[in-house]
Amino acid sequence: MVSYVYIRKDLSFIKNPARRTLLKAFATALFDPDYIGLCDRFGHIPVPTQIRELSLKGLEMVNTNAPETDTWIFEKETLPGWGQGDRVISSRRKNFGLYEADRLADDLSPLIDDMRALKLEVASMKAQGVYAANSAMFKGLGLVWSVGVLATVVLGFN
């Protein structure tokens, strides 16, 4: 079974020239060894060389009718200054969601340390027999602490 993509030679029906060049860049990337080489990793067979060459020749016939400034590029090695520019697809660039997730993980780090310390303290109190007398109080505090952490995480995504 072979997957394929149909692309018209004339992309003038797409009004935005940057979108026309992005479509062509995407289709070209499908045959780039850096991307198509991942097929093996996921149990797929890469496109045979003859089909790859035929497809790339077909893509050369696609007319984007766009100025050079609207052409997309792929940053495979660091391009200082250029890599963070417009119309650059870079594996080094993060989207906002990933940035925010990293930030939240950093925010939770001190809470995790506090939780470990509290667990050690509770274990110490259990060993001394203090915990049994006040177990209802500690369960209530644990619930309050858990709700507080959950609220912090949920509100952090808003």
URTADA-V467389 format. One record per pair of residues at least 12 apart in sequence whose C-alpha atoms are under 10 Angstrom apart, sorted by the first residue. I is the first residue (numbers start at 0). J is the second residue. Records with the same first field share a line. If there is no record, write none. Layout:
I: J / J
This chain:
0: 44
1: 44 / 45 / 46
2: 46
3: 54
4: 26 / 29 / 54
5: 26
6: 22 / 23 / 26 / 57 / 58 / 61
7: 58 / 60 / 61 / 62
8: 57 / 58 / 59 / 60 / 61 / 62 / 63
9: 60 / 61 / 62 / 63 / 64
10: 22 / 23 / 61 / 62 / 63 / 64 / 65
11: 62 / 63 / 64 / 65
13: 63
15: 65 / 69
16: 63 / 64 / 65 / 66 / 67 / 68 / 69 / 70
17: 63 / 65 / 66 / 67 / 68 / 69 / 70 / 71 / 86
18: 63 / 65 / 69 / 70 / 71 / 86
19: 61 / 62 / 63 / 64 / 65 / 69 / 70 / 71
20: 61 / 62 / 63 / 64 / 65 / 66 / 67 / 69 / 70 / 71 / 72 / 86
21: 63 / 69 / 70 / 71 / 72 / 86 / 87 / 88
22: 63 / 71
23: 58 / 59 / 61 / 62 / 63 / 70 / 71
24: 58 / 70 / 71 / 72 / 73 / 88
25: 71 / 73 / 88
26: 54 / 55 / 58
27: 51 / 54 / 55 / 58 / 59
28: 55 / 73
29: 46 / 51 / 54 / 55
30: 45 / 46 / 48 / 50 / 51 / 52 / 54 / 55
31: 51 / 55
32: 45
33: 75
68: 85 / 86
69: 85 / 86
70: 85 / 86 / 87
71: 85 / 86 / 87 / 88
72: 85 / 86 / 87 / 88 / 89
73: 86 / 87 / 88 / 89 / 90
74: 87 / 88 / 89 / 90 / 91 / 92
75: 88 / 89 / 90 / 91
76: 89 / 90 / 91
77: 89 / 90 / 91
96: 156
99: 155 / 156
100: 155 / 156
102: 155
103: 151 / 152 / 155 / 156
104: 152
106: 151 / 152 / 155
107: 148 / 151 / 152
110: 148
111: 148
114: 141 / 144 / 145
117: 141
121: 134 / 137
